[in-house]
Amino acid sequence: MSLSSIWWRGTEAKQISQFLVLRHGQTRVMVKRQSSYNLMLDTACVHFPSIPRHVVTLQTNELDVCEGHFVDITAEIWDDVIALLNVLQVAGSTGNDDKVTIKLVLPSGEIRTAKISREMRVDKLVTDTSQILGLCPTDIMAVWGGAIMRGDWSIKSYNIKDGDSINLQAALRIAKPVIYLYSPSDIEVSVKLSLIPEWTLSVIYPFVTTEDHGQRLEWNVRTHQDGTLTEHNSAETNLETFPQSPASKPQPVDTFNPISNSLDDTDSVVIPVDKITIYLDKSLKALGLHTEARTSFITYWLPSILKHEYIALRFVPQAAYSRAASLDISPQPDVVTRVIMLFKGVGKEQLTNWANAQMQAEKDVAWWVDVVGVDPARARDTTLFRVLEWGGMEVLI
């Protein structure tokens, strides 16, 4: 029986051994060549059990680029190099390595160094840090490598090493996206909603089963001329979703991202709380929301708004939001209007940082039409099949 196999690289076939050698200290073991990086790490742990799994690294000095030095092989390049190697050096500390020293980047931008257990859960890290800062743990999210960390995972699960940074950022309360469907006649409609990995759906009404780990769903409804909907498995209703943020990979800059999106002096307005309802009503009307939608929007968010002295707010461009939460509706609507507001409380002592935003609050609210990218006239045309969505998010820090 032959001890070789064919590995395809580009358009050429190269015959290489099914086996390679793992070396640690004076010990050498011949093992099966694994196409999976994680399986190769598992194999190394089986033969060198004194090395903890979370500190095992695979190294090589066989490639010209290594210049004779042993260099760590990462998971990202494993597929490109595995066929070129015959011997792998297995490295890792065999001592007491149950702690890791990390840099904590606080919401203020301050960086603190902390030595923590690798077994610590992420939610414990967030809770402990929040207590020190005098913040509520639910107002903070931990981000590592551009992705939100899961609270029920341990630090070890992320293979975090000494010197790595974990960012503690303001969490977004993402709530109450409501979708309205209006058609000039009764029709059967399919509504599919798909979210980027930064979001999952936590609460849905009317309830339907989600797919792709809570990132995709479909409603099948019948629209009526009076503006009501009948969902095939429930009573008449509007469609509501409540997204939340899990771990994920970064998205393009022109996609709305709950990890990185915020408000600043250039893209927002700052308004005293006692003037916010008038400003919102005018803005939402300009964006095409009818009376009931404007009333529901304002009354839903008003309790959160009234906790502050001033409010900084902006409306999210529809194109960016749609890349983050895409709607696939059949039959295709004549017009889709999606209005999402991002806001945060501003104290009186912070107003000097919002000089431009205060001036922008004096502008005609019609400027939001171009920012969001909607067509208010068509959104009000009752002869068209129209979709309207509104929602909001509060930045808590």
N, C-alpha and C positions, 0 to 999 in steps of 0.2 A: 504494500500500500504506500502510495506516495505521500511524503510529508510536505507537500507544497500545494498552493492554491493560486488562482489568478486574481489579482487586484487590479481594477481598472482605474487609470488616472488619465483624464483627458481622453485622447483618441488612441493612446498607446496602452497595450497590455503588458504588465511586468510580472514575471513569475517570482514570487518571494515565499519564504517559509511561513507556514501557519504558526510557527512558534517564535518566541523571543526569550531573552534572559532578563530576569529581574535580579538586581544586585543591591545588597545592603550590607555594608561592612565587608566582612570576608565571606559572606554567604551568597551563593548564586543559585537561582532556581530557574529551570526552564518551564515556561508556562505557555498557554495558548494566547496567541495574539488577538486582542479584543478590539473590535471596531468602535466600541463605545468607551469613552473616557472614564465614565463612572464605573463601568464593569472592570476596567483595568485597575482602577483604584481599589475596588472590592477584592480583586485577585491579589493585589499587593498586601492588603490587610490580612488575608487568609494565611499568607506565607510568612508575614512579619507582624504577628499580632501584638508585639510590644509597642507598636507605633499607633497612637490613637487615630481613628479614621479622619477626624477633622483637621489633623495636621499633616497628613500624608501628602507628599508631592512627588511627581515623577519628573526626572531630569535626564538630559542627554548632553553629551559633548561630541556627538558623532557628526553633526552638520557643520559645514564650513562657517556658517554664521555664528556659531558658538565660540570660534577662535580658541578651541581647546578647553574652554571652561565648561563646568556643568551648569546648565541653564534650566530653570523651571519650564515645563511644558504646560500650557494652559488648555482649558477645554475648548476654547475658540479655535485653536490651530490643530487640535488633535487629528481631525480628519485629513489634514494636509500633510502631516509628518509621520503618521503611524506606519505607513508602508515603507518609509525610508530608514527605519531604525531596527537594530538587532539587539541592543542592550539598553535597558532602562535602569537608571539609578533611582532607588527608592529612598527618599529623604524624609526627615521628620524628627521632631524632638521626642525622646523617650522618657523625659522627666515629667515633673508635675506641671502640666500645661493646661490647667483647667480655668485659667483666667486670661483675659485679653485686655490690653490697654487701648482705649478708643478716644477719639475726639468727638465731643458732643457740641454741635453747632446749634445754639439756642435761637429762638425766634427773634431775639434782639440783634443777632449777629455775633454775640459773644461766643467764644470757643472755650470750652472747659475739657480738661483731660480726666478720664475716669477709668479705673481698673475694675472690671466686672467679671462675673462668672460667665463662662460660655453657656452654662445651662440656664441662665436667666432668660425668662420670657420677655418678649418685646413689650407687652402691656405692663409688666412689672417695671421695666426701665422707664417707660413713659410716666407711669404713676409716681414713681419715686422722684423723678426729675420735676414733675409738675408740682408736687408738694413742696419741694425746695423753692420753686419759683413763685409759689402762691397762686398757681393756676389750676383749672379743672382739667383732669386727664382727658376728658372727652373733647377738649378744645385743642388738643395737640395730636399730631400724627408723626410717626418716625419714618424718615425717608433715607434709603441707602441705595447708592448706585442709580439714582433717578427713579426709584420705585418705592411705593408705600409698603412698609413692612407689616406683615400680619401679626396681630397682637398675640395670637396663640402659638406662634413659632418661637423657638429659642434663638439666642444669638448664634449658637453653634450651627443652626440650620442654614444660616446665610454664609458660612465659611468666612466670617469676618476676621481679619488679621490685625495684629498690633499696628497702630497708627492709622487705621481706617477711620473715616468720619461718618457719623450718623447725624443727619439733620433733623431737628425737631421743629416742625413747621406748624403754622396755624391750620387747623382743620376747617373744612368747609361744611356747614350744615346745608345739605342739598335737599330741597324739599319741594313738594307740591307741583311738579310738572303736570299740567292738566291739558288734555288734547280734546278739542271740539271738532266735530265734523258737521258741515252744513251742505246740503245738496238741494237743488230746486225740485227734486222728486225723490221718492223712496227708492233706495238702491242698496244692494249688498256690497259691503266694503271689507277688504282685508287690510289690517294695519299691522305692519311688522316694524319693530323697534330693535335696533342693534347698537350696543354700546362698545366704546373702546375699552381696553383692559383696565384702565384706571377706575372704571365704574362697574358696579353690579347693581341689580335691582333688589331692594330689600323689602319693599311693600308695594303691592299692585292691586288696583281695583278697577274693573272687576277682575277677580283672580283668574289667572291662566298659568299653566305650567311654563316655567322658563327653561331655556336651553343654554348650552355653552357656559355652564357655571354661573347662571344668573345674568348673563349679558345679552340675551336675545329672547324675544317673546313675540307672539302673534295674537291679535284679537280678530274675531270675525263678527261683524255687527251689521245691523240694518239701520240706515239713516231714515229719518222721517222729515217731512216738509216743515213741521213745527219746530225743528231744531233738536228734537230728542233722538236718542239712539237706543236700540235694543240689541244687547249682547246676547248671543245665542244660548248662553248658559246662565243668564242672569236677567234681572229687571232692567228697565231703561236707566241709562247712566252716561256720565262723561267718563273718559279714560284717564286714570291717574297712576303715576309711578313715583317712587321715591328712591333715586339712585344713592348708593354709598360707594366709598372708595377702598378697593383692595390693592394688593401688590400688582405691579405692572411694569411694562417697559415704557420709556419716554416716547411721546408722539411728536410729529412735526410741529413747527412753531405756529402754523396757521390752523391748528386744531385746538379747540378749547380743552384745557387740561386742568382737572381739579387740583393737581399737585402744584402747578407753577403759576396759575393765573391769580392775579391780585388787582388792586386798584392803586393808582398813583395820581399825582397832581396834574398830569398831562391828559389822562383819558377819562377823568371823572368829573362830577360836580359835587360840591359840598353845600348842604342846605341845613338850616336850623330845623329842628324837629317840628316846631310849631307850623312850619310851612310845607312840610313834606307831603301831606295828603293832597294839597292843591297841585303841587308840582307833579306828583305821580299821576294824578288823574288827567292832567293836561298831556303829559308825555305818553301815557298809555293810549289815550284817545288818538293822538297824532300817529301812533304806531298801528292803529287799526283795531284796537280792542273795543268791543261793544260795552254797553253799560254794565251788564251782569258780570262780564269778565273783569272789568276794571274794579268793580265793587268787591268781587271775590279776591282779587289780587291784593288790594289794599288792606282789606280786613284780615286776611291771612297773615300778612307780614307786619301789620301795625303793632301788635304786642312786642315784637322783637325790636322794632324801630324806636318805640317810645322809651326804651331803657337808656337811650343815649341823648346827649345834648345836640349833637350834629350828626348828620349822615353823609358819608361819601358813597356815591353810587355811580354805576355805569351799566349800560345795556350791552350785551355780548353780540358781536356780529353774527348774523344768522348762519352765514357760510361756515364759520369756524365751529359754531355749536353743532351744526348738522354733520360735520365730520366726526364729532365725538359721539353723537347720538343720532344715527341716521334713521330716517323714516322711509319705509317702502310701502306705499299705499296703492292699492288696486281696487277700482280703476284710478288712474292718475288724476289727482286734483288739478283744478285750473289755477289755484293759487294756494301757497302755503306760507303762513305767517307764524314765526316762532320767536317769542319775546322772552328773554331770560335776563333777569337783573342780578347783578353782583353788588353787594353793599357791605359796609362796615360802620361801626360807631366811631366818631371822632370827638375827642374832648376839646374843650375851649382852649386849653393850653397848647393844643396841637395845631391850631388854625394857621399859624405862621408857615407850616409846611404845606399848606393847601391853598396858597394865594391864587394860583391860576384856576384851580377847580372852583373856587368861590366866584371868580369872574365868569367862568363858563356857565354857572348856574343862572346868570342874568340873560343868557342867550335865549332866543326863541327855541322852544322845545322841539320844533320841527327838525332841528339838526340831527336828532336821534334817528330819524327816518333813513338818512344816508349812512349813518354808523351801522345800524342793524341791517339795512339792505332789504326793506320791505316795500310793498306797494299798497298803501292804505286804501286807495280808491277801489282796487280790485278786491281787496279783503272785505269790503262792504257791499260788493255787488251780489245781490241775492239771486241773480240768474246763473251764478257760477257755483261749481262744486268747490267749497272752500275748507281749508284746514287751519285751525288756530290753536297754538300752544302757548301757554305762559308758565313761568316758574321763576324761582329765585334762589339765591345762595348767599348766606351770610359768612363773611370772613370774621372769625372771632378774635383775632389778635392783630 
